[in-house]
Amino acid sequence: MAVVHEENLKFSEVREHLDSLADEVASIASDLWSLVELERQLARAEIAWQLGKRFNQDEALDWGCAVDRAEEDLAAWCAPGATMKK
């Protein structure tokens, strides 16, 4: 991160510096959000594994006594989840 020490900066230079800092903050926030999402998926996978249940990334956890679910073909492929779409 660059530090500006001059007192007589032009407005355009200040604006450029602030834009650069904003880009850095946005990049850090994006990286942090990716880590949070990864941690959420890992937690869901661990819960499913501990309970001996199936876990499909990017799909709802649809098991338990309170869930009504339709019969599914376990041999069929699912559409790509949110992490596979760009």
N, C-alpha and C positions, 0 to 999 in steps of 0.2 A: 504494500500500500504506500503510495507516494505521499510525502508530507510537504506542504507548501509553506515556505517561511517568508516570502516576499510580501511587503505591505502594499506595494503599488501595482497590484495586478489589475489587468483589464477585466471588465465584466465577462467578455468572451472566454478568457482564460479560466476564470472562476467557474463559469458554466461548464466548460470542458472538463475541469477537474471533478466537479460534482457529478457529471454524467458518468465519468470513469468509476467513481466510487459507487454510484448506483448500480452499474453493471457488475461490479465485484460483489455487492450485497445480494443482487439477484442470483448470481451464480452460486454463492454460498447457500442461499435459501433453497435453491433447486436441489443441490447436493444433499442438504439436510432432509428435505422432503423425501428424496429417494431412499435414504437410510431409514426413515420412519416407516415407509411403505414396506421395505424389506423386512424390518423387525416385525411388523404386523403379520406378514405372510408366514414368517418363521414361527411366530407364536401360534398361529392357527394350525400349522403343520404339526407342531409339537403336541398340541392338545389332541388332535386327531390320532396321532401315533400312540399317545399314552392311553387313549380310550379304545384303541384297536379299530379305528374307523378309517374310511377312505377320505382323502383330502385331494381336492382338485383346485389348483391355484386359480385365483380370480373368480371362483364360484362360491355361492353361499354354502355355509355348513348346514346341510339339509338332513341331519340325523338327530335323533332324540325322540322322546316319547310324545312331544307336543307337535311334531311335524307330520303333516299329511303330504306325502309325495307320490307322484305318479310312477308307475313302473318304467324303468329305463333299460335300454339295451347297453350293457356294459362293454360290448365289443365295438360299439360305434365310436367314432371320433367326435370330439366337441369342436365347436367353432373356436378360433383363437380368442384368448382372453384379453383383457385391457393392456396387460404388459407386453403383449405381442403386436399390438396395433400401434402405428406411428402416425 
